[in-house]
Every structure is written in structure tokens, then in C-alpha cells.
Amino acid sequence: MTDLDPTRPKWPQVAAELAARIERGDSGFTPGSMITGPMVQAEFGLAKATSAKVFTELRRRKLVRTEFGMGSFVTDQDERG
């Protein structure tokens, strides 16, 4: 589990960490890679509602796209604009 600052809200910290991983192209965070809610919840110790906020932020930043019934996938540079 990744450590978070307990004095700050969790979801922005997790969103920033995942955004950094995506932007660096870390293993598992390359374009087309699937990121799941349970994966994020387990790694960061988040509730389902909190992980939903993380995905909302990542979508807002165009770092992931969510396909109904399929999951969330890391976008490539073209999709990010």
C-alpha cells in the first residue's frame, strides 16, 4: 500500500500519483493499459466512492478514458490533445 499524507484528502493525492505514473509511462500505465477501481482501492486503501473521485479527475485531465462495461484505459498523447 502506498503511503498518503493523513492530513490531506486522499483522492487528490492518489490522482496526482497515478497521473505522474501515466505521464512517466511506468509499467502498467502505458497507453491502452487498463486501470481498475479495485486495483486503486487495494494499493491506496481507498473506499469505492473515493476511487470514483480519482477516476473522475483522471478523466477530466484526459489521462484515462472509461468505456462502459469495459473499464478505464490509459490514453495516448493524441487522445489527450
Chimera marker file (.cmm) of the C-alpha trace (Angstrom):
<marker_set name="trace">
<marker id="1" x="0.000" y="0.000" z="0.000" r="1" g="1" b="0" radius="0.5"/>
<marker id="2" x="1.304" y="3.441" z="-0.936" r="1" g="1" b="0" radius="0.5"/>
<marker id="3" x="1.574" y="5.894" z="1.951" r="1" g="1" b="0" radius="0.5"/>
<marker id="4" x="-0.562" y="9.027" z="1.837" r="1" g="1" b="0" radius="0.5"/>
<marker id="5" x="-0.404" y="12.225" z="3.863" r="1" g="1" b="0" radius="0.5"/>
<marker id="6" x="-3.110" y="11.734" z="6.516" r="1" g="1" b="0" radius="0.5"/>
<marker id="7" x="-3.579" y="15.496" z="6.895" r="1" g="1" b="0" radius="0.5"/>
<marker id="8" x="-4.809" y="15.915" z="3.294" r="1" g="1" b="0" radius="0.5"/>
<marker id="9" x="-7.757" y="14.408" z="1.387" r="1" g="1" b="0" radius="0.5"/>
<marker id="10" x="-6.820" y="11.085" z="-0.188" r="1" g="1" b="0" radius="0.5"/>
<marker id="11" x="-8.354" y="11.358" z="-3.637" r="1" g="1" b="0" radius="0.5"/>
<marker id="12" x="-6.261" y="14.313" z="-4.920" r="1" g="1" b="0" radius="0.5"/>
<marker id="13" x="-3.080" y="12.658" z="-3.667" r="1" g="1" b="0" radius="0.5"/>
<marker id="14" x="-3.923" y="9.395" z="-5.414" r="1" g="1" b="0" radius="0.5"/>
<marker id="15" x="-4.973" y="11.175" z="-8.603" r="1" g="1" b="0" radius="0.5"/>
<marker id="16" x="-1.654" y="13.067" z="-8.621" r="1" g="1" b="0" radius="0.5"/>
<marker id="17" x="0.323" y="9.865" z="-8.064" r="1" g="1" b="0" radius="0.5"/>
<marker id="18" x="-1.483" y="7.993" z="-10.834" r="1" g="1" b="0" radius="0.5"/>
<marker id="19" x="-1.190" y="10.984" z="-13.177" r="1" g="1" b="0" radius="0.5"/>
<marker id="20" x="2.569" y="11.035" z="-12.581" r="1" g="1" b="0" radius="0.5"/>
<marker id="21" x="2.814" y="7.320" z="-13.313" r="1" g="1" b="0" radius="0.5"/>
<marker id="22" x="0.820" y="7.739" z="-16.514" r="1" g="1" b="0" radius="0.5"/>
<marker id="23" x="2.873" y="10.722" z="-17.651" r="1" g="1" b="0" radius="0.5"/>
<marker id="24" x="6.125" y="8.819" z="-16.976" r="1" g="1" b="0" radius="0.5"/>
<marker id="25" x="4.762" y="5.744" z="-18.753" r="1" g="1" b="0" radius="0.5"/>
<marker id="26" x="5.505" y="3.469" z="-15.810" r="1" g="1" b="0" radius="0.5"/>
<marker id="27" x="4.896" y="-0.237" z="-16.299" r="1" g="1" b="0" radius="0.5"/>
<marker id="28" x="1.151" y="-0.863" z="-16.228" r="1" g="1" b="0" radius="0.5"/>
<marker id="29" x="0.434" y="2.799" z="-17.011" r="1" g="1" b="0" radius="0.5"/>
<marker id="30" x="1.242" y="2.915" z="-20.709" r="1" g="1" b="0" radius="0.5"/>
<marker id="31" x="-1.338" y="3.861" z="-23.354" r="1" g="1" b="0" radius="0.5"/>
<marker id="32" x="-4.059" y="1.239" z="-23.578" r="1" g="1" b="0" radius="0.5"/>
<marker id="33" x="-3.337" y="-0.252" z="-20.147" r="1" g="1" b="0" radius="0.5"/>
<marker id="34" x="-6.390" y="-0.922" z="-18.006" r="1" g="1" b="0" radius="0.5"/>
<marker id="35" x="-6.620" y="0.650" z="-14.559" r="1" g="1" b="0" radius="0.5"/>
<marker id="36" x="-9.304" y="-0.797" z="-12.308" r="1" g="1" b="0" radius="0.5"/>
<marker id="37" x="-11.091" y="0.584" z="-9.285" r="1" g="1" b="0" radius="0.5"/>
<marker id="38" x="-10.250" y="-2.484" z="-7.176" r="1" g="1" b="0" radius="0.5"/>
<marker id="39" x="-6.562" y="-2.100" z="-8.078" r="1" g="1" b="0" radius="0.5"/>
<marker id="40" x="-6.553" y="1.540" z="-6.961" r="1" g="1" b="0" radius="0.5"/>
<marker id="41" x="-8.599" y="0.751" z="-3.850" r="1" g="1" b="0" radius="0.5"/>
<marker id="42" x="-6.224" y="-2.030" z="-2.789" r="1" g="1" b="0" radius="0.5"/>
<marker id="43" x="-2.993" y="-0.137" z="-3.411" r="1" g="1" b="0" radius="0.5"/>
<marker id="44" x="-4.057" y="3.076" z="-1.696" r="1" g="1" b="0" radius="0.5"/>
<marker id="45" x="-6.558" y="1.780" z="0.873" r="1" g="1" b="0" radius="0.5"/>
<marker id="46" x="-9.465" y="3.714" z="-0.622" r="1" g="1" b="0" radius="0.5"/>
<marker id="47" x="-13.210" y="3.251" z="-0.405" r="1" g="1" b="0" radius="0.5"/>
<marker id="48" x="-15.075" y="2.706" z="-3.674" r="1" g="1" b="0" radius="0.5"/>
<marker id="49" x="-16.543" y="6.232" z="-3.608" r="1" g="1" b="0" radius="0.5"/>
<marker id="50" x="-13.093" y="7.748" z="-3.111" r="1" g="1" b="0" radius="0.5"/>
<marker id="51" x="-11.600" y="5.803" z="-6.004" r="1" g="1" b="0" radius="0.5"/>
<marker id="52" x="-14.507" y="7.031" z="-8.145" r="1" g="1" b="0" radius="0.5"/>
<marker id="53" x="-13.347" y="10.610" z="-7.443" r="1" g="1" b="0" radius="0.5"/>
<marker id="54" x="-9.842" y="9.634" z="-8.563" r="1" g="1" b="0" radius="0.5"/>
<marker id="55" x="-11.163" y="8.300" z="-11.883" r="1" g="1" b="0" radius="0.5"/>
<marker id="56" x="-13.302" y="11.402" z="-12.369" r="1" g="1" b="0" radius="0.5"/>
<marker id="57" x="-10.184" y="13.556" z="-12.015" r="1" g="1" b="0" radius="0.5"/>
<marker id="58" x="-8.114" y="11.356" z="-14.343" r="1" g="1" b="0" radius="0.5"/>
<marker id="59" x="-10.884" y="11.533" z="-16.961" r="1" g="1" b="0" radius="0.5"/>
<marker id="60" x="-11.113" y="15.309" z="-16.541" r="1" g="1" b="0" radius="0.5"/>
<marker id="61" x="-7.384" y="15.516" z="-17.257" r="1" g="1" b="0" radius="0.5"/>
<marker id="62" x="-7.872" y="13.134" z="-20.235" r="1" g="1" b="0" radius="0.5"/>
<marker id="63" x="-5.351" y="10.687" z="-18.797" r="1" g="1" b="0" radius="0.5"/>
<marker id="64" x="-7.860" y="7.825" z="-18.907" r="1" g="1" b="0" radius="0.5"/>
<marker id="65" x="-10.992" y="7.056" z="-20.855" r="1" g="1" b="0" radius="0.5"/>
<marker id="66" x="-13.735" y="4.887" z="-19.443" r="1" g="1" b="0" radius="0.5"/>
<marker id="67" x="-15.618" y="2.568" z="-21.742" r="1" g="1" b="0" radius="0.5"/>
<marker id="68" x="-18.998" y="1.450" z="-20.420" r="1" g="1" b="0" radius="0.5"/>
<marker id="69" x="-18.889" y="-2.204" z="-19.444" r="1" g="1" b="0" radius="0.5"/>
<marker id="70" x="-15.180" y="-2.477" z="-20.253" r="1" g="1" b="0" radius="0.5"/>
<marker id="71" x="-13.187" y="-0.393" z="-17.778" r="1" g="1" b="0" radius="0.5"/>
<marker id="72" x="-10.795" y="2.551" z="-17.713" r="1" g="1" b="0" radius="0.5"/>
<marker id="73" x="-7.802" y="2.733" z="-20.012" r="1" g="1" b="0" radius="0.5"/>
<marker id="74" x="-4.734" y="4.975" z="-20.151" r="1" g="1" b="0" radius="0.5"/>
<marker id="75" x="-4.978" y="7.381" z="-23.079" r="1" g="1" b="0" radius="0.5"/>
<marker id="76" x="-2.235" y="8.192" z="-25.561" r="1" g="1" b="0" radius="0.5"/>
<marker id="77" x="-0.908" y="11.642" z="-26.426" r="1" g="1" b="0" radius="0.5"/>
<marker id="78" x="-3.361" y="12.064" z="-29.337" r="1" g="1" b="0" radius="0.5"/>
<marker id="79" x="-6.360" y="11.470" z="-27.057" r="1" g="1" b="0" radius="0.5"/>
<marker id="80" x="-5.051" y="13.987" z="-24.520" r="1" g="1" b="0" radius="0.5"/>
<marker id="81" x="-4.958" y="16.774" z="-27.092" r="1" g="1" b="0" radius="0.5"/>
<link id1="1" id2="2" r="1" g="1" b="0" radius="0.2"/>
<link id1="2" id2="3" r="1" g="1" b="0" radius="0.2"/>
<link id1="3" id2="4" r="1" g="1" b="0" radius="0.2"/>
<link id1="4" id2="5" r="1" g="1" b="0" radius="0.2"/>
<link id1="5" id2="6" r="1" g="1" b="0" radius="0.2"/>
<link id1="6" id2="7" r="1" g="1" b="0" radius="0.2"/>
<link id1="7" id2="8" r="1" g="1" b="0" radius="0.2"/>
<link id1="8" id2="9" r="1" g="1" b="0" radius="0.2"/>
<link id1="9" id2="10" r="1" g="1" b="0" radius="0.2"/>
<link id1="10" id2="11" r="1" g="1" b="0" radius="0.2"/>
<link id1="11" id2="12" r="1" g="1" b="0" radius="0.2"/>
<link id1="12" id2="13" r="1" g="1" b="0" radius="0.2"/>
<link id1="13" id2="14" r="1" g="1" b="0" radius="0.2"/>
<link id1="14" id2="15" r="1" g="1" b="0" radius="0.2"/>
<link id1="15" id2="16" r="1" g="1" b="0" radius="0.2"/>
<link id1="16" id2="17" r="1" g="1" b="0" radius="0.2"/>
<link id1="17" id2="18" r="1" g="1" b="0" radius="0.2"/>
<link id1="18" id2="19" r="1" g="1" b="0" radius="0.2"/>
<link id1="19" id2="20" r="1" g="1" b="0" radius="0.2"/>
<link id1="20" id2="21" r="1" g="1" b="0" radius="0.2"/>
<link id1="21" id2="22" r="1" g="1" b="0" radius="0.2"/>
<link id1="22" id2="23" r="1" g="1" b="0" radius="0.2"/>
<link id1="23" id2="24" r="1" g="1" b="0" radius="0.2"/>
<link id1="24" id2="25" r="1" g="1" b="0" radius="0.2"/>
<link id1="25" id2="26" r="1" g="1" b="0" radius="0.2"/>
<link id1="26" id2="27" r="1" g="1" b="0" radius="0.2"/>
<link id1="27" id2="28" r="1" g="1" b="0" radius="0.2"/>
<link id1="28" id2="29" r="1" g="1" b="0" radius="0.2"/>
<link id1="29" id2="30" r="1" g="1" b="0" radius="0.2"/>
<link id1="30" id2="31" r="1" g="1" b="0" radius="0.2"/>
<link id1="31" id2="32" r="1" g="1" b="0" radius="0.2"/>
<link id1="32" id2="33" r="1" g="1" b="0" radius="0.2"/>
<link id1="33" id2="34" r="1" g="1" b="0" radius="0.2"/>
<link id1="34" id2="35" r="1" g="1" b="0" radius="0.2"/>
<link id1="35" id2="36" r="1" g="1" b="0" radius="0.2"/>
<link id1="36" id2="37" r="1" g="1" b="0" radius="0.2"/>
<link id1="37" id2="38" r="1" g="1" b="0" radius="0.2"/>
<link id1="38" id2="39" r="1" g="1" b="0" radius="0.2"/>
<link id1="39" id2="40" r="1" g="1" b="0" radius="0.2"/>
<link id1="40" id2="41" r="1" g="1" b="0" radius="0.2"/>
<link id1="41" id2="42" r="1" g="1" b="0" radius="0.2"/>
<link id1="42" id2="43" r="1" g="1" b="0" radius="0.2"/>
<link id1="43" id2="44" r="1" g="1" b="0" radius="0.2"/>
<link id1="44" id2="45" r="1" g="1" b="0" radius="0.2"/>
<link id1="45" id2="46" r="1" g="1" b="0" radius="0.2"/>
<link id1="46" id2="47" r="1" g="1" b="0" radius="0.2"/>
<link id1="47" id2="48" r="1" g="1" b="0" radius="0.2"/>
<link id1="48" id2="49" r="1" g="1" b="0" radius="0.2"/>
<link id1="49" id2="50" r="1" g="1" b="0" radius="0.2"/>
<link id1="50" id2="51" r="1" g="1" b="0" radius="0.2"/>
<link id1="51" id2="52" r="1" g="1" b="0" radius="0.2"/>
<link id1="52" id2="53" r="1" g="1" b="0" radius="0.2"/>
<link id1="53" id2="54" r="1" g="1" b="0" radius="0.2"/>
<link id1="54" id2="55" r="1" g="1" b="0" radius="0.2"/>
<link id1="55" id2="56" r="1" g="1" b="0" radius="0.2"/>
<link id1="56" id2="57" r="1" g="1" b="0" radius="0.2"/>
<link id1="57" id2="58" r="1" g="1" b="0" radius="0.2"/>
<link id1="58" id2="59" r="1" g="1" b="0" radius="0.2"/>
<link id1="59" id2="60" r="1" g="1" b="0" radius="0.2"/>
<link id1="60" id2="61" r="1" g="1" b="0" radius="0.2"/>
<link id1="61" id2="62" r="1" g="1" b="0" radius="0.2"/>
<link id1="62" id2="63" r="1" g="1" b="0" radius="0.2"/>
<link id1="63" id2="64" r="1" g="1" b="0" radius="0.2"/>
<link id1="64" id2="65" r="1" g="1" b="0" radius="0.2"/>
<link id1="65" id2="66" r="1" g="1" b="0" radius="0.2"/>
<link id1="66" id2="67" r="1" g="1" b="0" radius="0.2"/>
<link id1="67" id2="68" r="1" g="1" b="0" radius="0.2"/>
<link id1="68" id2="69" r="1" g="1" b="0" radius="0.2"/>
<link id1="69" id2="70" r="1" g="1" b="0" radius="0.2"/>
<link id1="70" id2="71" r="1" g="1" b="0" radius="0.2"/>
<link id1="71" id2="72" r="1" g="1" b="0" radius="0.2"/>
<link id1="72" id2="73" r="1" g="1" b="0" radius="0.2"/>
<link id1="73" id2="74" r="1" g="1" b="0" radius="0.2"/>
<link id1="74" id2="75" r="1" g="1" b="0" radius="0.2"/>
<link id1="75" id2="76" r="1" g="1" b="0" radius="0.2"/>
<link id1="76" id2="77" r="1" g="1" b="0" radius="0.2"/>
<link id1="77" id2="78" r="1" g="1" b="0" radius="0.2"/>
<link id1="78" id2="79" r="1" g="1" b="0" radius="0.2"/>
<link id1="79" id2="80" r="1" g="1" b="0" radius="0.2"/>
<link id1="80" id2="81" r="1" g="1" b="0" radius="0.2"/>
</marker_set>
